[in-house]
Amino acid sequence: MSQKPILRALKGERLPVPPVWMMRQAGRYLPEYRATRARAGDFLSLCYNSELAAEVTLQPIRRYAFDAAILFADILLVPQALGADLWFVTGEGPRLSTITDAEGVAALKPVDAIHEVLHPVYETVRILSRELPPEVTLIGFAGAPWTVATYMIAGRGTPDQGPAHAMKSADRAAFMALIERIERATIEYLSAQISAGAEVIKLFDSWAGSLKGQDFDDFALAPARRIIAALTTRHPGIPVIAFPREAGPRYAGFARATGADCLALDNSVAAEWAATELQKDGCVQGNLNPRLLVTGGRELESETRRIVQAFSNGPHIFNLGHGITPDADPDNVTRMLAAIRG
């Protein structure tokens, strides 16, 4: 059995000190990241430069000795590999060419063509699997189909995912065809990451919370179940962390229904509720408010300890409820780790 703390937690083991990593731990809050990104030229160039992407993945491991490294990439590389135009606007975020009908879906590249674009990502994974310390787990990831589709339909992030909901209502067949194409591409992409050395997979459904009722079942839960089933058939024993962000009460039963080994929680969910309702199904991950790494102080320490205590009776990976923000203080991460590790 693996001695890596995160793999032990994902197998359902309760550890005296929870293993810890952070979403977006390789990012703009670190001066060394900003320096490497400047060398790369721009964000996408950094994603596709295997040596530099591996370097920024390793930076927070060197600084903080986290228990896991998460591959540096972006969820929108998959739509780009499927033929969407992708660019980033400074200070505003991603922009994509839009897909609004069946014709747009049909014009996408076939799923087996994605590796032409994504092969540098697999090389990053291979570098990391050689260079990471032996006790550190390597996490690969992708965006879940619904979340990726919201960007492909709107051409950008939107506050309510309105364009995707509109397409879903106006032409459900075309919408489902898009979901299916993303789902198949995601399976191939994640399978290639695993073959290159990823030890855990995380599926980010950042906008799952805007799906309600049957739509949540059809477009958040069912795709996750199919992706996880495909990956575990090809790669028996590969652990998967699912993150249906802002699912609220729909977090209950999600791990069981999808086959996920761990459920990542946003910070709108009370740790005490999650310990009672979710941890019985296996490992949970989360769920400190990222704002506390900006404000710091005693509240950061007390909230960190409260979450550790709430989840102390079962398998738990300490993490944030969402990604660390660019204005976070790196010293506050050190304080958080001291509160976790004592």
C-alpha positions as CSV (number, residue, x, y, z in Angstrom):
1,M,0.0,0.0,0.0
2,S,1.3,3.5,-0.8
3,Q,2.8,5.5,2.0
4,K,1.9,8.8,0.3
5,P,-0.5,10.6,2.7
6,I,-3.0,11.8,0.0
7,L,-3.2,8.3,-1.5
8,R,-3.8,6.9,1.9
9,A,-6.6,9.4,2.6
10,L,-8.2,8.6,-0.8
11,K,-8.3,4.9,0.1
12,G,-10.4,5.9,3.1
13,E,-7.7,6.1,5.8
14,R,-8.1,8.5,8.7
15,L,-4.8,10.2,9.3
16,P,-3.7,12.0,12.5
17,V,-2.7,15.0,10.5
18,P,-4.7,15.6,7.3
19,P,-2.6,15.8,4.1
20,V,-2.9,19.3,2.4
21,W,-2.6,21.0,-0.9
22,M,-4.3,24.1,-2.4
23,M,-6.3,24.7,-5.6
24,R,-4.3,27.1,-7.8
25,Q,-1.3,26.6,-5.5
26,A,1.0,27.4,-8.5
27,G,-0.1,30.9,-9.2
28,R,0.0,34.6,-9.1
29,Y,0.3,35.0,-5.3
30,L,3.9,33.7,-5.6
31,P,6.7,36.0,-6.8
32,E,8.5,33.0,-8.3
33,Y,5.5,32.1,-10.4
34,R,5.2,35.7,-11.7
35,A,8.9,35.6,-12.7
36,T,8.5,32.3,-14.6
37,R,5.3,33.5,-16.3
38,A,7.2,36.6,-17.5
39,R,9.8,34.3,-19.0
40,A,7.1,32.3,-20.8
41,G,5.6,35.5,-22.3
42,D,1.9,34.8,-21.7
43,F,-0.4,32.3,-19.9
44,L,-1.0,29.9,-22.8
45,S,2.7,29.9,-23.7
46,L,3.4,28.9,-20.1
47,C,0.8,26.1,-20.2
48,Y,2.4,24.6,-23.4
49,N,6.0,25.0,-22.3
50,S,6.5,21.7,-20.6
51,E,9.7,22.7,-18.7
52,L,8.3,26.0,-17.4
53,A,4.9,24.4,-16.6
54,A,6.7,21.8,-14.5
55,E,8.8,24.5,-12.9
56,V,5.7,26.4,-11.7
57,T,4.1,23.2,-10.5
58,L,7.2,22.5,-8.4
59,Q,7.5,26.0,-6.9
60,P,4.8,25.6,-4.2
61,I,6.2,22.2,-3.3
62,R,9.6,23.6,-2.6
63,R,8.2,26.5,-0.7
64,Y,5.6,24.8,1.4
65,A,6.2,21.0,1.2
66,F,2.5,20.3,0.2
67,D,1.5,16.7,0.1
68,A,0.4,17.0,-3.6
69,A,1.3,18.9,-6.7
70,I,-1.4,19.6,-9.2
71,L,-0.4,19.8,-12.9
72,F,-0.1,23.4,-14.1
73,A,-2.6,23.7,-17.1
74,D,-6.0,25.1,-17.7
75,I,-9.5,23.6,-18.2
76,L,-9.9,25.4,-21.5
77,L,-7.0,23.6,-23.2
78,V,-9.5,20.9,-24.1
79,P,-11.8,23.2,-26.1
80,Q,-8.7,24.6,-27.8
81,A,-7.6,21.1,-28.7
82,L,-11.1,20.4,-30.1
83,G,-10.7,23.4,-32.5
84,A,-12.0,26.4,-30.5
85,D,-10.0,29.6,-30.7
86,L,-8.7,30.5,-27.2
87,W,-7.0,33.6,-26.0
88,F,-6.6,35.4,-22.7
89,V,-7.4,39.1,-22.1
90,T,-5.2,40.7,-19.4
91,G,-7.2,41.4,-16.3
92,E,-10.4,39.9,-17.8
93,G,-9.7,36.2,-18.3
94,P,-10.3,33.7,-21.1
95,R,-12.0,34.3,-24.4
96,L,-13.1,31.6,-26.9
97,S,-14.9,31.4,-30.2
98,T,-18.5,30.5,-29.5
99,I,-20.6,27.5,-30.3
100,T,-24.3,28.1,-30.4
101,D,-25.9,25.4,-32.6
102,A,-25.5,21.9,-34.0
103,E,-23.4,23.2,-36.9
104,G,-20.9,24.5,-34.5
105,V,-20.7,21.2,-32.6
106,A,-20.2,19.3,-35.9
107,A,-17.4,21.6,-36.9
108,L,-15.3,20.6,-33.9
109,K,-12.3,18.3,-34.4
110,P,-12.7,14.6,-33.7
111,V,-11.8,13.5,-30.2
112,D,-8.7,11.5,-31.3
113,A,-7.1,14.7,-32.7
114,I,-6.8,16.4,-29.3
115,H,-3.4,14.9,-28.5
116,E,-1.7,17.0,-31.3
117,V,-2.4,20.1,-29.2
118,L,-2.2,18.6,-25.7
119,H,1.1,16.5,-26.0
120,P,3.1,19.2,-24.2
121,V,0.8,18.8,-21.2
122,Y,1.6,15.0,-21.1
123,E,5.3,15.9,-21.2
124,T,4.8,18.2,-18.2
125,V,3.3,15.2,-16.3
126,R,6.3,13.0,-17.3
127,I,8.8,15.7,-16.1
128,L,6.9,16.0,-12.8
129,S,6.7,12.3,-12.2
130,R,10.5,12.2,-12.4
131,E,11.2,15.4,-10.4
132,L,8.7,15.5,-7.5
133,P,9.8,14.3,-4.1
134,P,8.9,10.7,-3.6
135,E,6.3,11.4,-0.8
136,V,4.4,14.0,-3.0
137,T,1.4,12.9,-5.0
138,L,0.9,14.1,-8.6
139,I,-2.7,15.2,-9.4
140,G,-3.9,15.6,-13.0
141,F,-7.1,17.3,-13.8
142,A,-9.7,18.5,-16.3
143,G,-12.8,20.6,-16.3
144,A,-16.1,18.7,-16.2
145,P,-18.2,18.8,-19.4
146,W,-20.9,21.2,-18.1
147,T,-18.4,23.8,-16.9
148,V,-16.3,23.5,-20.1
149,A,-19.4,23.8,-22.2
150,T,-20.5,27.0,-20.5
151,Y,-17.2,28.7,-21.7
152,M,-17.5,27.2,-25.2
153,I,-21.1,28.5,-25.6
154,A,-20.6,32.0,-24.1
155,G,-17.0,32.5,-25.3
156,R,-16.1,33.6,-21.8
157,G,-17.0,33.2,-18.1
158,T,-20.5,34.5,-17.2
159,P,-22.0,35.1,-13.8
160,D,-25.1,32.9,-14.3
161,Q,-24.0,30.6,-17.2
162,G,-27.0,32.1,-19.0
163,P,-25.9,31.4,-22.6
164,A,-25.4,27.7,-21.8
165,H,-28.8,27.4,-20.1
166,A,-30.3,29.2,-23.1
167,M,-28.8,26.7,-25.6
168,K,-29.8,23.8,-23.4
169,S,-33.4,25.0,-23.6
170,A,-33.5,26.0,-27.2
171,D,-31.7,23.0,-28.8
172,R,-31.2,20.3,-26.2
173,A,-30.0,17.8,-28.9
174,A,-27.2,20.1,-30.0
175,F,-26.4,20.9,-26.4
176,M,-26.2,17.2,-25.5
177,A,-24.0,16.6,-28.5
178,L,-21.6,19.2,-27.2
179,I,-21.5,17.7,-23.7
180,E,-20.9,14.3,-25.2
181,R,-18.0,15.5,-27.4
182,I,-16.4,17.2,-24.3
183,E,-17.0,14.1,-22.2
184,R,-15.2,11.8,-24.7
185,A,-12.3,14.3,-25.1
186,T,-12.0,14.6,-21.3
187,I,-11.7,10.8,-21.0
188,E,-8.9,10.7,-23.6
189,Y,-7.1,13.7,-22.1
190,L,-7.2,12.3,-18.5
191,S,-6.3,8.8,-19.6
192,A,-3.2,10.3,-21.3
193,Q,-2.3,12.2,-18.1
194,I,-2.5,9.0,-16.1
195,S,-0.4,7.1,-18.7
196,A,2.2,9.9,-18.4
197,G,2.3,9.6,-14.6
198,A,-0.6,11.3,-12.9
199,E,-1.5,9.4,-9.7
200,V,-4.8,11.1,-8.9
201,I,-7.4,12.8,-11.2
202,K,-9.5,15.8,-10.2
203,L,-12.6,16.8,-12.1
204,F,-13.5,20.5,-11.7
205,D,-17.2,21.3,-12.2
206,S,-16.9,24.9,-11.2
207,W,-20.4,25.9,-12.4
208,A,-22.3,22.8,-11.2
209,G,-24.2,24.9,-8.7
210,S,-26.2,26.6,-11.5
211,L,-27.7,23.2,-12.6
212,K,-31.0,22.4,-10.8
213,G,-33.2,19.3,-10.5
214,Q,-33.0,16.9,-13.5
215,D,-30.4,19.1,-15.2
216,F,-28.0,18.5,-12.3
217,D,-28.4,14.7,-12.7
218,D,-28.1,14.9,-16.5
219,F,-25.2,17.3,-16.9
220,A,-23.2,17.2,-13.7
221,L,-23.7,13.8,-12.1
222,A,-24.1,11.6,-15.2
223,P,-21.0,12.8,-17.1
224,A,-18.9,12.6,-14.0
225,R,-20.1,9.0,-13.5
226,R,-19.3,8.0,-17.1
227,I,-15.9,9.7,-17.0
228,I,-14.9,8.0,-13.8
229,A,-16.2,4.6,-15.0
230,A,-14.1,4.9,-18.2
231,L,-11.0,6.0,-16.4
232,T,-11.2,3.3,-13.7
233,T,-11.8,0.6,-16.4
234,R,-8.7,1.7,-18.3
235,H,-6.6,2.4,-15.2
236,P,-7.8,0.2,-12.3
237,G,-7.2,1.8,-8.9
238,I,-6.8,5.4,-10.1
239,P,-8.4,7.7,-7.5
240,V,-10.7,10.5,-8.6
241,I,-11.6,13.7,-6.7
242,A,-14.9,15.3,-7.9
243,F,-15.7,18.9,-7.3
244,P,-19.3,19.9,-8.2
245,R,-18.8,23.4,-6.8
246,E,-21.8,25.0,-5.1
247,A,-23.9,21.8,-5.3
248,G,-25.2,22.5,-1.8
249,P,-27.5,19.7,-0.7
250,R,-26.7,17.8,-4.0
251,Y,-23.3,17.1,-2.6
252,A,-25.0,14.4,-0.6
253,G,-24.7,11.0,-2.4
254,F,-22.6,12.5,-5.2
255,A,-19.5,10.5,-4.5
256,R,-21.5,7.3,-4.2
257,A,-23.5,8.0,-7.4
258,T,-20.5,8.8,-9.5
259,G,-17.8,6.5,-8.1
260,A,-15.6,9.3,-7.0
261,D,-13.1,8.5,-4.2
262,C,-13.3,11.9,-2.7
263,L,-15.6,14.9,-2.8
264,A,-14.0,18.4,-2.8
265,L,-16.2,21.0,-1.1
266,D,-16.6,24.7,-1.6
267,N,-16.6,27.0,1.5
268,S,-20.4,27.6,1.4
269,V,-20.8,24.1,2.9
270,A,-20.4,23.7,6.7
271,A,-17.7,21.3,7.6
272,E,-19.7,20.0,10.5
273,W,-22.7,19.1,8.1
274,A,-20.3,17.6,5.6
275,A,-18.6,15.4,8.2
276,T,-22.0,14.0,9.1
277,E,-23.6,13.7,5.7
278,L,-20.7,13.2,3.3
279,Q,-17.7,11.7,5.1
280,K,-19.6,8.5,5.6
281,D,-19.2,7.9,1.9
282,G,-15.4,8.3,1.9
283,C,-12.8,11.0,1.8
284,V,-13.7,14.7,1.7
285,Q,-11.5,17.6,0.6
286,G,-11.7,21.2,1.8
287,N,-12.8,23.7,2.6
288,L,-11.2,26.8,4.0
289,N,-12.4,30.2,2.6
290,P,-9.6,31.5,0.3
291,R,-10.3,35.0,1.6
292,L,-8.7,34.1,4.9
293,L,-5.3,33.7,3.1
294,V,-5.6,37.4,2.3
295,T,-6.8,38.7,5.7
296,G,-4.8,36.2,7.8
297,G,-4.7,36.8,11.6
298,R,-6.3,34.7,14.3
299,E,-9.4,34.0,12.2
300,L,-7.3,32.1,9.7
301,E,-5.8,30.0,12.4
302,S,-9.0,29.3,14.2
303,E,-11.0,28.5,11.1
304,T,-8.2,26.1,9.9
305,R,-8.2,24.3,13.2
306,R,-12.1,24.2,13.2
307,I,-12.1,22.4,9.8
308,V,-9.4,20.0,10.8
309,Q,-11.4,19.1,14.0
310,A,-14.7,18.8,12.2
311,F,-13.3,16.2,9.8
312,S,-11.0,14.5,12.3
313,N,-13.1,11.3,12.5
314,G,-12.7,10.3,8.9
315,P,-10.6,10.6,5.8
316,H,-9.9,14.2,5.0
317,I,-7.6,16.2,2.6
318,F,-7.2,19.8,3.8
319,N,-7.8,22.3,1.0
320,L,-9.5,25.6,0.2
321,G,-13.1,25.9,-0.9
322,H,-11.9,27.4,-4.2
323,G,-8.6,28.5,-5.7
324,I,-6.1,30.7,-3.8
325,T,-6.5,34.3,-5.0
326,P,-3.7,36.5,-6.5
327,D,-3.8,38.9,-3.6
328,A,-3.2,36.2,-0.9
329,D,-0.2,36.7,1.3
330,P,2.3,33.8,1.0
331,D,3.1,34.1,4.7
332,N,-0.5,33.3,5.5
333,V,-0.1,30.0,3.7
334,T,2.7,29.2,6.1
335,R,0.4,30.1,9.0
336,M,-2.3,27.9,7.7
337,L,0.1,25.0,7.4
338,A,1.3,25.5,10.9
339,A,-2.2,25.4,12.2
340,I,-2.8,22.1,10.3
341,R,0.4,20.4,11.1
342,G,0.9,21.8,14.6
